[in-house]
Amino acid sequence: MTAVARPIGRPPAAAGPLHRRMRRFAVMSAVTLVAATIVSAFLMPLGYMVATAFKDPSQLTAIDAPLYPAAPEVFEYQGKELKVYDVPQPDGSIKAWALLQPHREDAIFIDPANPEAGEITWIGRPRTLTQHWGFSLKVDNFTTAWETIDFPRLFLNTFGIAGLSTLGAVLSGICVAYGFSRFRFPGRNGLFILMLATIILPFQVTLIPSYAVYLALGWVGTWWPLIIPHFFANAYNVFLLRQYFLTIPRELDEAAMIDGAGPFRILRSVIVPQAVPAIIAVTLFHFFWAWNEYFLPLVYLQGKPDLQPLAVGLARFNALYEQQPTLIQAAAIMAMALPVVLFFLAQRAFMRGVVFGGVEK
């Protein structure tokens, strides 16, 4: 009887888990790279704004100027201010020397780091050299912009309009959302859908009729058209708050009713404390929108510079000082400082309100 020899298969190598780990690492690296690219694309305008705000106006027109805020360095030698240049050395290095006497084919320099060494002769054409730039922040841009556009008045106007309109939007949104989420009445779903349909309605459609009404009421030229309408609820705010209110168990309402609480007491003592993240999200959404609103204040406050907000004031400042982008960017940074600070302070509650209110329900 002949025995047939069969090759003994080798046990599978550990390449399987290693291959999976490598593939997972490649996928994570690709996702991270794409995310970093997208984030960089969004942050580049902000970085340009910050860098420009701290630059000297002469740096924007200089050909050899760096991207970061800087100024041409000078060195005082024997009562004279000498310009500092980047001078190439025979070994390939670059040294920053102060130009004392330029000639056609050579130049005499002074080493700012060691002026006691005396004059240094460099062979080459000095006109081919580039100036040495040192990091320098032009903080005066912010002071000039602050004083030029009367920033305190614009800031107070913007804060007043945004704060009052946000108060009205949040209070009215809470009341309407509470009604849609907790009460049953004929046509509730139809009214809710009709209200949501107003989100896609362009505001230009109602601009002329609204302007005619406010003109008849004598509100044009005042803050009232920018504040009063927000006390009648906003469809987006109502939707976000209603979705969050629906996640709150009704058993809490029933327990409060057993204790003798009425609808308004339930709203104040049960619903609102449970919906703080959503309320913060709605507050920030509306406050940011009102802070950056430009068109409506321009329409209703035309010819009233003492009542106009920052957005209109910055546009007017931009038209007057369009040849000075450093001042424009400095003013824009000051205008966006408060919303950025508020967002980072309430970031966690803001994200919770958006996720629970708009996604999970």
Secondary structure, DSSP 8 states (H G I E B T S, - for coil): -------------THHHHHHHHHHHHHHHHHHHHHHHHHHHHHHHHHHHHHHHTS-HHHHH-TT--SSSEEE-EEEETTEEEEEEEEE-TTS-EEEEEEEEE-SSEEEEE-TT-GGG-EEEEES-GGG-EE-EEE---THHHHHHHHHTTHHHHHHHHHHHHHHHHHHHHHHHHHHHHHHHH---TTHHHHHHHHHHGGGS-HHHHHHHHHHHHHHHT-TTSSHHHHGGGGG--HHHHHHHHHHHHTS-HHHHHHHHHTT--HHHHIIIIIHHHTHHHHHHHHHHHHHHHHH--HHHHHHTTT-TTT--HHHHHHHHHHHSTT-HHHHHHHHHHHHHHHHHHHHHTHHHHHHHHHIIIII-
